[in-house]
């Protein structure tokens, strides 16, 4: 019996267990570890999901306990199963593992991808915050315009009750509200659901895929962080970010997505320098010369309201992009600058876990990451905003912040979409899928 620990962040770790280890009679998973996301350790992966070989479930512990877990449980193998890490960070973790005497393993696509009964279009990225969500929305628009039924399946964010989250289906905003989601979940679910696209997420992706296949002509996989897909794709579109040129070959498993891609989208060409765009193009040509290369702008739109020139503005940005994504700012800052607003640094008013977030991620600029992984943290976000000495809040997060916080300042929302430039286009990339599926529909 080979004893295993799986390192994760509440997503791929569970999927890897479900697909690779749950039914393997020769292994025993003694623990998961958790990192990146606050409050997801000190839980148990429940027996109802873990299966009959684990009647007490599987403990989830902080990653800081790794060496102790290996020693206590006489662990033979440690499996790394989370994303958006610099290559050096992955090998530093590997060094920690190897120093204990255990083996270190990365589970690859062939072992972990599920096969759909429908064509799958996957949208992934080389880093968090490249623009996957707006790209997947554009993909669903093109497929639906061709008359196809499209279901979006989102990379997992199971930060709550794991049993209740086994299979989640969202067709309305009320469905999302009823699930009691975190801010990060809202950031990913609200926009496609508002556009009329049924969206799935959860924990058990075999069960999710079975349901999605039943109501779709095409399944669109919307990746998380820079992870590779859980479903074997017919078309893989990988999004890159020239504002972080060089990261496309420096992070795990983003470089894997770059090398596997059928099409590479260079996003944000409207805000990146021509030199940075050229550098990304050169990276693609070096590691994946057969991929189609597309370009797109990512224009931001500030909702109508009073003139903001010279106005003191607190900018709230997408949380993961600003924290482990490593970006100092996002779409909200771009909109604030364009409007002539004066940015306010939120640090003097940050409380509780919000202040801890700034301490943990010193690269954050003069912006407030939209942290809300628990009701308590959401209230601390609200307290921080309410106390800030500013005239307006500019919300660059994709979800509707005004629905969640009660603050005295007016909130101006920023939206952003994908504006393709030149050719080839996403329609060109998707044409084989449409040609394959549409005739069968009559």
ABEGO torsion letter per residue (X at the ends): XBBBBBBBAGBAAAAAAAAAAAABAABBBABBBBBGBBGABGBBBBAAAAEAABAAEBBBBBAAAAAAAAAAAGBABBBBBBBGBBAAAAAAAAAAAAAAGBBBBBBBAAAABBBBABBBBBBBBABBGAGAAAAAAAAAAAAAAAGBBBBBBBBBBBABBAAAAABBBBABAAAAAAAGBBAAAAAAAAAAAAAGBBBBBEABAAAAAAAAAAABABBBBBBBEABBBABBBABBBBBBBAAABGAAAABOAAAAAAAABABBBBBGAAABBAAAAAAAAAAAAAABAABBBBBBBBBBBBBBEBBABGBBBBBBBBAAAABAAGBABBAAAAAAAAAGBBBBBAAAABBEAAAAAAAABAABBBBBBBBBABAAAAAAAAAAAAABBBABBBBABABBAAAABBBABBBBBBBBBBBBBEOBBAAAAAAAAAAAAAAAAX
